[in-house]
Amino acid sequence: MLILVIGLVVFIGIHLLPTRPTLSDALQARLGAGAYKAVFSIVSAVGLVMIVWGYGAARAAGAHVLYEPPVWTRHLALTLMIPFFPILLAAYLPGKIKSTLKHPMLVATKLWAVSHLIANGSLPDVLLFGSLLAYAVFDRISVKRRAVATGPALGWSRNDAIALVVGLALFGLFVWQLHRLLIGVSLVG
């Protein structure tokens, strides 16, 4: 469980830097933009690896159950996850989806976290999904207060079609097999 907590602190901690523009600007000025991005990426990757490893170890250890969600919440969570991949992909594909949501990565993170909190009630689940939900809510508020530019409003484009088609295909693959292969939990059967 400790590795999961440390991973969350590292990952969320580095992602909180942009919410403090004076600090992140000072670090970029000192290190240079390229080095800052490299350090940010490396620290993020280390935190992510620790989260994955710590979460898997905590689940394997038979972590303490905080609440037992009813079976129907799994169906609700699965339904809520349908737009997750299209929204996530829209963060990297400028178009109507991205301009409408403004910050699709944060929307996707909140959707993913809420969906998983609905269907999972062990301590590692609440730590992982609750922490990332809290971060995404905080960051969205911070982005709004900092008036971060989101780009012009765009109409429907080829990028939106790609986000929808590829995103829904990824969702289908996750439901079919990938969630079981990557996470160890089958979503069907």
C-alpha positions in Angstrom: 0.0 0.0 0.0 2.9 2.3 0.7 4.2 2.1 -2.8 0.7 3.1 -4.1 0.6 6.1 -1.8 4.2 7.2 -2.7 3.4 6.8 -6.4 0.3 8.9 -6.0 2.2 11.6 -4.2 5.0 11.6 -6.9 2.5 11.6 -9.8 0.0 14.1 -8.5 2.8 16.2 -7.0 4.6 16.7 -10.3 1.2 17.4 -12.0 0.5 20.1 -9.4 3.5 22.2 -10.6 1.6 23.8 -13.5 -1.1 25.0 -10.9 1.7 27.2 -9.4 2.8 29.2 -12.5 5.5 31.2 -10.6 7.1 27.9 -9.4 6.9 26.1 -12.8 8.1 29.2 -14.7 11.0 29.6 -12.3 11.9 25.9 -12.8 11.6 26.2 -16.6 13.8 29.4 -16.5 16.4 27.6 -14.4 16.4 24.2 -16.3 15.3 25.3 -19.7 12.1 24.3 -21.3 13.4 21.0 -22.7 15.0 19.8 -19.5 11.9 20.9 -17.5 9.7 18.8 -19.8 12.1 15.8 -19.6 12.2 15.9 -15.8 8.4 16.3 -15.7 8.0 13.3 -17.9 10.5 11.1 -16.1 9.0 11.9 -12.6 5.5 11.4 -14.0 6.5 8.0 -15.4 8.2 6.9 -12.2 5.0 7.9 -10.3 2.8 6.1 -12.7 4.9 2.9 -12.5 4.8 3.1 -8.7 1.0 3.6 -8.8 0.5 0.5 -11.1 2.9 -1.6 -9.1 1.5 -0.5 -5.7 -2.1 -0.9 -6.7 -1.5 -4.4 -8.0 0.4 -5.4 -4.9 -2.3 -3.9 -2.6 -5.1 -5.8 -4.5 -3.1 -9.0 -4.4 -2.6 -8.7 -0.7 -6.4 -8.7 -0.2 -6.9 -5.1 0.9 -9.5 -3.9 3.4 -13.0 -3.4 1.9 -14.4 0.0 2.9 -17.8 -0.5 1.2 -19.4 -3.2 -0.9 -21.0 -1.7 -4.0 -24.2 -3.4 -5.3 -23.7 -5.5 -8.4 -25.7 -3.0 -10.6 -23.0 -0.4 -10.0 -20.7 -2.4 -12.3 -23.1 -1.9 -15.1 -23.4 1.8 -14.4 -19.6 2.1 -14.3 -19.3 0.3 -17.6 -21.9 2.6 -19.1 -20.2 5.7 -17.8 -16.9 4.5 -19.3 -18.3 4.4 -22.9 -17.3 8.0 -23.7 -13.9 7.7 -21.8 -11.6 6.8 -24.7 -13.2 9.2 -27.2 -12.8 12.0 -24.7 -9.3 10.9 -23.8 -8.2 10.8 -27.5 -9.9 14.2 -28.1 -7.3 15.7 -25.7 -4.7 15.1 -28.4 -7.0 15.7 -31.5 -8.2 19.3 -31.8 -11.8 19.4 -32.9 -15.3 20.0 -31.6 -15.1 17.6 -28.7 -11.9 19.2 -27.4 -13.1 22.8 -27.9 -16.5 21.9 -26.2 -14.9 20.2 -23.2 -12.0 22.6 -23.0 -9.8 20.2 -21.0 -10.8 16.7 -22.1 -7.9 15.0 -20.2 -9.3 16.3 -17.0 -12.9 15.4 -18.0 -11.7 11.8 -18.9 -9.8 11.5 -15.6 -12.9 12.5 -13.6 -15.2 10.2 -15.5 -12.7 7.3 -15.1 -12.3 7.9 -11.4 -16.0 8.3 -10.6 -16.9 5.2 -12.6 -14.4 3.2 -10.8 -15.3 4.5 -7.3 -18.9 3.6 -8.0 -18.0 -0.1 -8.6 -15.0 -0.6 -6.3 -14.9 -0.2 -2.6 -11.5 -1.4 -1.3 -9.0 0.9 0.3 -6.6 0.8 -2.7 -9.5 1.6 -5.0 -10.6 4.6 -2.9 -7.0 5.8 -2.6 -6.3 5.5 -6.3 -9.5 6.7 -7.8 -10.4 9.2 -5.1 -6.9 10.8 -5.2 -7.0 11.2 -9.0 -10.6 12.5 -8.9 -9.6 15.1 -6.3 -6.6 16.1 -8.3 -8.6 16.4 -11.5 -11.2 18.6 -9.8 -8.5 20.8 -8.2 -6.7 21.1 -11.5 -9.9 22.1 -13.4 -10.6 24.8 -10.8 -7.0 25.9 -11.1 -7.1 26.0 -14.9 -10.2 28.1 -14.8 -8.7 30.6 -12.2 -5.5 30.8 -14.2 -7.5 31.4 -17.4 -5.5 28.9 -19.4 -6.1 29.3 -23.1 -8.1 26.4 -24.6 -8.0 27.5 -28.2 -10.7 28.6 -30.5 -14.1 26.9 -30.8 -14.0 24.4 -33.6 -16.6 22.6 -35.7 -16.8 18.9 -36.2 -13.7 17.6 -37.9 -11.9 14.5 -39.0 -10.2 14.5 -35.6 -13.5 14.1 -33.9 -14.4 11.2 -36.1 -11.0 9.6 -35.3 -11.5 10.2 -31.6 -15.0 8.6 -31.7 -14.2 5.6 -33.9 -10.8 4.7 -32.3 -12.1 5.5 -28.8 -15.1 3.3 -29.1 -13.0 0.6 -30.6 -10.6 0.8 -27.7 -13.6 0.7 -25.3 -14.7 -2.5 -27.1 -11.3 -4.0 -26.8 -11.1 -3.2 -23.1 -14.5 -4.7 -22.5 -13.7 -7.8 -24.5 -10.2 -8.6 -23.3 -7.7 -5.7 -22.5 -9.1 -4.9 -19.1 -8.6 -8.5 -18.0 -5.1 -8.7 -19.6 -3.9 -5.4 -18.2 -5.7 -5.1 -14.9 -6.6 -8.7 -14.1 -10.3 -8.1 -13.9 -12.7 -9.3 -16.6 -15.5 -7.0 -17.5 -17.6 -9.7 -19.2 -18.7 -13.1 -18.1 
